[in-house]
Amino acid sequence: MSEKVESLRQRLIRNFNAVPTTHDLRAPLYDSVCARLATGTAAQKLGASIDTVAPGKISCPYHFHYAQEEMFIILEGSGSLRVAGEMLPLVSGDIIFIPPGPEYPHQIVNTSDQPLKYLSVSTREQPEVCEYPDSGKFLATASAGGERVFDVIQRAENDLDYWDGEP
């Protein structure tokens, strides 16, 4: 393979079976393995990952984004989509579309006794604010040049006056 071909392959192609994974475990509720697919590629506005949630566990806290749009494709297994205060059943082949905004807070729950595997696709809009209704937290992030330069998790009750600390 030529140097140009190898360079193009590295920037444009990922095999989800060969991407390193991270195991996010926070007992007793959260247990998932994630392979981030777009990291290190030429992708600028899309993020993608393969997520596998352990039986009876949850992938991440209930949340919604103000900027990012998300899509989830159920590849294997079954579970539930907790969305807007309801539980919707999920089976292999289902595709979930979540627009930004507070109307559709969501989380994927593996309510089965088998692993639940899905493809996550999202826009990587920046800056981003994400709210967590169950815990009253929010996450504010901003990136520049592909690097995260601002990343704060706070609770709304920690709100300061606009002029706090200013001369």
Secondary structure, DSSP 8 states (H G I E B T S, - for coil): --HHHHHHHHHH---TTTS--EEEEETTTEEEEEEESSTTSS-SSEEEEEEEE-TT-BSS-SBEESS--EEEEEEE-EEEEEETTEEEEEETT-EEEE-SSTT--EEEE--SSS-EEEEEEEE--SSEEEEETTTTEEEEEEEETTEEEEEEEEEGGG---TTTT--
